[in-house]
Amino acid sequence: MLENAIYSILSPEGYASILWKDSSRTKEAAEKMKLTAKDLYELKIIDKIIKEPKGEEEESFKKTAKNLKKEILNAIDEMKNMLPSKLTEERYQKFRNMGEYRRI
């Protein structure tokens, strides 16, 4: 996952509106939702955080795309050398462990 990306099925505004009937609590909702790359990595939902260069110029975008392509190709290389049964079992275990309950 790119380091500045977020992942969620619902916006923090929507979450706050549903949970507290108060969309002004967006910041609090975003923190509770654990939707940043760092949060998702700590929860073992994603495998890796891909660094993004600073800046908004075209060169930064090209560098980000290059980093992303490199990581995808590395992952494919790792997986293509695995037995299908081992790959299937690893993915199964990963998804079984997602959402593991823990008190915060």
C-alpha positions as a printed Julia matrix, in Angstrom:
104×3 Matrix{Float64}:
   0.0     0.0     0.0
   1.3     3.49   -0.8
   2.31    5.27    2.41
  -0.11    8.18    1.93
  -3.08    6.09    0.81
  -6.07    5.21    2.92
  -8.42    2.25    2.7
 -11.99    2.28    3.91
 -15.44    1.18    2.83
 -16.94    4.29    4.41
 -15.84    7.89    4.77
 -14.96    9.18    8.24
 -17.86   11.64    7.88
 -20.25    8.79    7.2
 -18.84    6.75   10.08
 -19.24    9.68   12.51
 -22.76   10.32   11.29
 -23.77    6.7    11.79
 -21.96    6.08   15.07
 -22.5     9.4    16.85
 -25.1    11.15   14.68
 -22.5    13.94   14.42
 -20.48   14.36   11.22
 -18.32   17.03   12.89
 -16.46   14.23   14.72
 -14.7    13.26   11.49
 -11.16   13.39   12.9
 -12.08   11.14   15.82
 -13.85    8.75   13.44
 -10.82    8.57   11.13
  -8.57    7.66   14.06
 -10.94    4.91   15.24
 -11.33    3.53   11.72
  -7.62    2.67   11.41
  -7.5     3.45    7.71
  -3.89    4.59    7.16
  -1.15    2.44    5.68
   0.63    2.39    9.05
  -2.54    1.23   10.84
  -3.26   -1.47    8.28
   0.34   -2.71    8.37
   0.22   -2.98   12.17
  -3.06   -4.9    11.9
  -1.38   -7.24    9.35
  -3.94   -6.41    6.68
  -1.32   -5.2     4.22
   2.09   -6.77    3.59
   4.16   -3.68    2.91
   4.14    0.11    2.87
   5.6     1.61   -0.3
   7.39    4.93    0.21
   6.27    7.9    -1.84
   8.61   10.74   -2.83
   7.68   14.21   -1.57
   6.24   16.78   -3.93
   3.51   17.03   -6.49
   5.54   17.49   -9.62
   5.39   14.98  -12.44
   8.78   13.51  -11.51
   7.44   12.47   -8.09
   4.47   10.75   -9.71
   6.77    8.9   -12.11
   8.99    7.8    -9.22
   5.97    6.57   -7.26
   4.72    4.59  -10.27
   8.19    3.11  -10.72
   8.36    2.08   -7.03
   4.9     0.53   -7.22
   5.74   -1.4   -10.39
   8.94   -2.7    -8.78
   7.07   -3.94   -5.7
   4.36   -5.62   -7.77
   6.93   -7.39   -9.97
   8.89   -8.52   -6.88
   5.71   -9.95   -5.34
   4.87  -11.77   -8.57
   8.41  -13.21   -8.75
   8.09  -14.51   -5.18
   4.68  -16.05   -5.79
   5.46  -17.68   -9.13
   8.2   -19.73   -7.48
   5.83  -21.08   -4.82
   3.83  -24.25   -5.06
   0.18  -23.39   -5.63
  -0.8   -25.28   -2.47
   1.7   -23.28   -0.37
   0.56  -19.97   -1.87
  -3.07  -20.9    -1.27
  -2.38  -21.89    2.35
  -0.43  -18.67    3.05
  -3.21  -16.51    1.64
  -5.82  -18.52    3.54
  -3.95  -18.02    6.82
  -3.47  -14.31    6.12
  -7.19  -13.78    5.59
  -8.1   -15.97    8.59
  -5.98  -13.72   10.8
  -7.38  -10.43    9.51
  -9.69   -8.63   11.85
  -8.31  -10.43   14.87
 -10.02   -8.96   17.9
  -7.9    -7.0    20.33
  -8.69   -4.38   22.92
  -7.39   -0.9    22.25
